[in-house]
């Protein structure tokens, strides 16, 4: 079982120390979230709350993930980094491939791209990207990025992107793992067909078991059942070691420690965050194993 510390919503000036603390505590990795901005008037409905309202607003910090990850990788040696989740179809896949691939090179291969389709229509409108076509752009972007990361002379001709021969350097030594987030039918099918892994959104144990069963069944249908696959499931309940062991038997390979805003408050010192990570390490990681 792997354990990731979610650093979303944390004070940006503490992130380097958070990364050092997560590595010292024995976490496998650290996760950041992604939004370009928060609309002054939000019309879009948040899909993961009953009232359609997110638990963050325009004052919540969302530092750009890949520059932040490069900085955190520079002050750590073993800690891995990923996104929960990066809004992939909002951007051009060549720009994403360059940023993520460079972070992979500079970190020695310690990054993974966790991505999703996004739910804030206003972000798409601001960039002039059609919100309605994000599913098709999502699928094709994964194909473009994997071609770019080979470091070879390639080309891409698809429905959304027409790219003549190109070669991207530096290229990561190994393909960057792509973990696909979401719990809807389309998201699970995409993860099963195209992903190196799947990321949940904060499930109850019963929900986690049902979703894990579904995504693994879809992988078998896609002929990918024998391939390595990460299943990172943030849980909506405290991470009891016995519960985690039972979910591991159901196919969960990793889970997360909640954001610090949930555990030690919306504003806290780096000392309080370090203490929270050490407690998680003592009470969960040491008892379950990493």
C-alpha positions in Angstrom: 0.0 0.0 0.0 1.3 3.4 -1.0 0.4 6.6 0.8 0.2 10.1 -0.7 -0.1 13.3 1.3 -2.5 15.7 -0.3 -1.0 19.2 -0.2 -3.9 21.0 -1.9 -5.0 24.3 -0.4 -1.7 24.6 1.6 0.1 27.9 2.1 2.4 28.2 -1.0 5.4 29.4 1.1 5.2 26.2 3.1 5.2 23.7 0.2 8.9 23.0 0.1 9.0 22.3 3.8 5.9 20.2 3.4 7.7 18.1 0.8 10.7 17.6 3.1 8.4 16.6 5.9 6.4 14.1 3.8 9.6 12.5 2.7 11.0 12.3 6.3 7.7 10.8 7.5 7.8 8.0 4.9 5.1 9.0 2.4 5.3 7.6 -1.1 4.4 10.9 -2.7 2.7 14.3 -2.5 -0.3 15.5 -4.5 -1.3 19.0 -5.7 -4.6 20.2 -7.2 -5.1 22.3 -10.3 -7.3 25.3 -11.3 -6.3 28.3 -13.4 -8.6 30.7 -11.5 -11.9 30.8 -9.7 -14.6 32.7 -11.5 -16.0 35.9 -10.0 -19.4 34.5 -10.6 -19.4 30.7 -10.6 -22.3 29.2 -12.7 -20.8 25.7 -13.0 -22.0 23.1 -10.4 -19.4 21.2 -8.4 -20.1 17.5 -9.1 -18.8 16.1 -5.7 -21.1 17.9 -3.2 -24.8 17.7 -2.7 -25.4 21.4 -3.1 -23.1 21.8 -6.1 -20.8 24.2 -4.3 -17.0 23.6 -3.9 -15.2 23.8 -0.6 -12.9 26.5 -2.0 -13.2 30.0 -3.5 -11.1 32.6 -5.2 -8.8 33.1 -2.1 -7.8 29.4 -2.1 -4.2 29.0 -3.4 -3.8 26.8 -6.5 -0.1 27.3 -7.5 0.8 26.0 -11.0 1.5 22.3 -10.3 4.5 21.6 -12.5 6.7 24.6 -11.5 5.8 23.8 -7.9 6.6 20.1 -8.3 10.0 21.0 -9.9 10.8 23.1 -6.9 9.8 20.4 -4.4 11.7 17.7 -6.3 14.8 19.9 -5.9 14.7 19.7 -2.1 13.8 15.9 -1.9 15.4 12.7 -3.0 12.8 9.9 -3.0 9.4 11.6 -2.7 7.2 11.3 -5.8 4.8 13.9 -7.0 1.5 14.0 -8.8 -1.7 15.9 -9.5 -5.2 15.3 -8.1 -6.2 16.3 -10.7 -4.8 18.3 -13.6 -7.4 19.6 -16.1 -5.8 18.1 -19.2 -8.2 18.9 -22.0 -8.1 22.6 -21.0 -4.6 22.8 -22.3 -2.8 21.9 -25.5 -1.2 18.4 -25.1 2.2 19.6 -26.4 2.4 22.2 -23.7 1.5 19.7 -21.1 3.9 17.1 -22.4 6.7 19.7 -22.3 6.0 20.8 -18.7 5.4 17.3 -17.3 8.3 15.7 -19.3 10.7 18.4 -18.1 9.6 17.9 -14.4 10.1 14.1 -14.9 13.7 14.7 -16.2 14.6 17.2 -13.4 13.2 14.9 -10.7 14.7 11.7 -11.9 11.4 10.2 -13.0 9.5 11.0 -9.8 6.3 12.4 -11.3 2.9 11.1 -12.3 0.2 13.0 -14.2 -3.2 12.6 -12.5 -5.7 14.2 -14.8 -9.4 14.9 -15.2 -11.8 16.6 -17.6 -12.6 19.5 -15.3 -16.0 20.9 -14.3 -15.6 24.7 -14.4 -17.0 25.8 -17.8 -15.8 29.3 -17.1 -12.1 28.2 -17.3 -12.7 26.7 -20.7 -14.5 29.8 -21.9 -11.7 32.1 -20.8 -9.2 30.1 -22.8 -11.5 29.8 -25.8 -11.6 26.0 -25.5 -14.9 24.3 -26.2 -16.2 22.8 -23.0 -18.4 20.3 -24.9 -15.5 18.6 -26.7 -13.3 18.1 -23.6 -13.9 14.3 -23.6 -12.6 13.9 -27.1 -9.7 16.2 -26.5 -8.9 14.3 -23.3 -8.5 11.0 -25.1 -6.5 12.4 -27.9 -4.2 14.4 -25.6 -3.1 11.3 -23.9 -2.0 9.8 -27.3 -0.2 13.0 -28.2 1.7 13.2 -24.9 2.8 9.6 -25.1 4.2 10.2 -28.6 6.0 13.3 -27.4 7.6 11.5 -24.4 9.3 8.9 -26.7 11.8 11.6 -27.7 11.6 10.3 -31.3 10.5 12.1 -34.5 6.7 11.5 -34.6 3.6 13.1 -35.9 -0.1 13.1 -34.9 -3.2 13.5 -37.1 -6.4 13.2 -35.2 -9.9 14.7 -34.9 -8.8 17.4 -32.4 -5.1 17.9 -33.1 -3.2 18.0 -36.3 0.5 18.0 -35.6 3.1 17.5 -38.3 6.4 15.8 -37.6 8.0 16.9 -34.3 10.5 15.8 -31.8 10.5 16.9 -28.1 13.6 17.1 -26.0 14.4 16.5 -23.3 12.4 13.4 -23.1 11.8 11.5 -19.9 13.8 8.2 -19.6 10.6 6.3 -19.1 7.0 7.2 -20.0 5.3 9.3 -17.3 2.5 7.4 -15.6 -1.0 8.8 -16.4 -3.7 8.3 -13.7 -7.2 9.2 -14.7 -9.6 10.6 -12.2 -13.4 10.5 -11.8 -16.2 8.2 -10.9 -18.7 8.5 -13.7 -19.2 5.8 -16.3 -17.1 7.7 -19.0 -14.3 8.4 -16.5 -14.0 4.7 -15.5 -14.1 3.5 -19.1 -11.3 6.0 -20.0 -9.2 4.9 -17.0 -9.6 1.3 -18.0 -8.8 1.8 -21.7 -6.1 4.5 -21.5 -4.8 4.9 -18.0 -1.8 3.6 -16.1 -4.1 4.0 -13.1 -7.3 5.5 -11.7 -7.8 8.1 -8.9 -11.0 8.3 -6.8 -12.6 11.4 -5.4 -13.1 10.6 -1.7 -15.2 7.4 -1.3 -16.8 5.5 1.5 -15.5 1.9 1.9 -18.5 0.4 0.1 -18.2 3.0 -2.7 -14.5 2.2 -3.1 -15.1 -1.5 -3.4 -17.8 -1.1 -6.0 -15.7 1.4 -8.1 -12.6 -0.8 -7.8 -14.6 -3.8 -9.0 -16.0 -1.9 -11.9 -12.8 -0.4 -13.1 -11.0 -3.7 -12.9 -13.8 -5.4 -14.8 -13.6 -2.7 -17.5 -9.8 -3.3 -17.7 -10.4 -7.0 -18.3 -13.0 -6.2 -21.0 -10.4 -3.9 -22.7 -7.8 -6.7 -22.6 -5.7 -4.9 -20.1 -6.4 -7.0 -17.0 -2.8 -8.4 -16.8 -1.0 -5.0 -17.0 0.2 -3.0 -14.0 -2.4 -0.6 -12.7 -2.4 1.9 -9.8 -5.7 2.5 -8.0 -5.4 5.6 -5.7 -8.5 6.0 -3.6 -8.9 8.9 -1.2 -11.3 7.8 1.5 -14.1 9.8 3.2 -13.5 7.9 6.5 -10.5 7.8 8.8 -7.8 5.5 7.4 -8.1 2.5 9.8 -5.3 0.0 9.1 -7.7 -3.0 9.0 -9.9 -1.3 6.5 -7.0 -0.4 4.3 -5.8 -4.0 4.2 -9.3 -5.1 3.2 -9.4 -2.5 0.4 -6.0 -3.6 -0.8 -7.5 -7.1 -1.3 -10.1 -5.4 -3.4 -7.5 -3.8 -5.7 -6.7 -0.5 -4.1 -2.9 0.1 -4.3 -2.7 3.5 -2.6 -4.7 6.1 -0.6 -4.1 9.6 0.7 -3.8 11.6 3.9 -6.4 14.4 3.9 -5.4 18.0 3.1 -4.1 19.9 6.1 -7.1 22.3 5.9 -9.2 19.3 7.0 -6.9 17.9 9.7 -5.2 20.9 11.4 -7.2 23.8 10.1 -7.4 26.2 7.1 -4.3 28.0 8.3 -1.5 26.2 10.2 2.2 26.3 10.8 4.7 24.1 9.2 5.4 22.5 12.6 1.7 21.6 12.9 1.7 20.0 9.4 4.9 18.1 10.2 3.3 16.8 13.3 0.2 15.7 11.4 2.3 13.8 8.9 4.4 12.1 11.6 1.2 11.0 13.4 -0.2 9.6 10.1 3.1 7.7 9.6 3.0 6.3 13.1 -0.7 5.4 13.2 -1.3 4.3 9.6 1.8 3.8 7.4 3.8 1.9 10.0 0.9 -0.5 10.7 -0.1 -1.1 7.1 3.2 -0.9 5.4 4.2 1.1 2.3 
